Amino acid sequence: MIRFVPGCSFLLLMMVVSPAFLQPDGTSRIFDVVKKMEASFQGIEDYACEVEQIFYQEGTENQRYSFKYYFKKEKRIRVDFHAPYPTLSLFYSEGDKEVTVVPFRPMGFIKLLLSIDNPKVQTIAGQKINQTDMGYFIQFLSENLNKVPQGEEDFEEDKDRVKFWFQALDYIKGKTRERYRISISKEHWLPVRIERYTLDKRLIELSVIKNYTLNTHLEDRLFVP
């Protein structure tokens, strides 16, 4: 018969739920950062930011995009491209199976409806529009910290940012193991730079996020095409 001593039972429980035991390889500081990101995002009702996204092929820049990204809970998204399509906008609301495409913003009455599975409204890597908000990214970090062994921690911190290397299954289909180097602003605990690599550290994708504005009460009409 197995007998449990109350004190030992409590210790066993702490071993199960504590991030330090979940990740004995020393990633507790990354866990702490992700918890701060989750708490920060819970307090955000809407945000906007400028994004530059660069895709690489065999280590060489292949394509570059820049756009302004708007988000409002519950998951309403607008993307206004600057380059290479300076008049293109995309609109999406959570649960929709289609993206509304406005190819010419000055002529907003011209609209197209495309499935979110259509490659024409996905990134080169295959990322769907409903996989682009910071809530999705934070969940991606949290889930992979719990299921993918991280190895030795590579973590840097200064007064403005934290930076760390992170291993995960790819953020699109969750099948291929990759490396990510993440830079998080300590001002709002949101990412300002996301570098995506193969396991042998060949750069695949780089996203630079800047000029965040948070909780400015973005109007609903901004998300209506």
QUIUR-V828187 format. One record per pair of residues at least 24 apart in sequence whose ideal C-beta (glycine too) atoms are under 6 Angstrom apart, sorted by the first residue. I is the first residue (numbers start at 1). J is the second residue. Records with the same first field share a line. If there is no record, write none. Layout:
# QUIUR-V828187
I=J  J
This chain:
# QUIUR-V828187
25=150  151
26=153
27=150  153
29=155
30=164
33=162
34=141  142
36=189
37=138  189
38=138
40=189
41=135  138
44=214
45=73  215
46=72  218
47=71  214
48=213
49=209  212
50=210  211
51=209
52=208
53=207
54=206
55=124  205
56=203  204
59=202
71=133
72=218
76=223
78=223
91=225
92=129
99=129
100=225
102=225
111=225
126=172
127=172
134=190
140=171
144=168
160=186
161=185
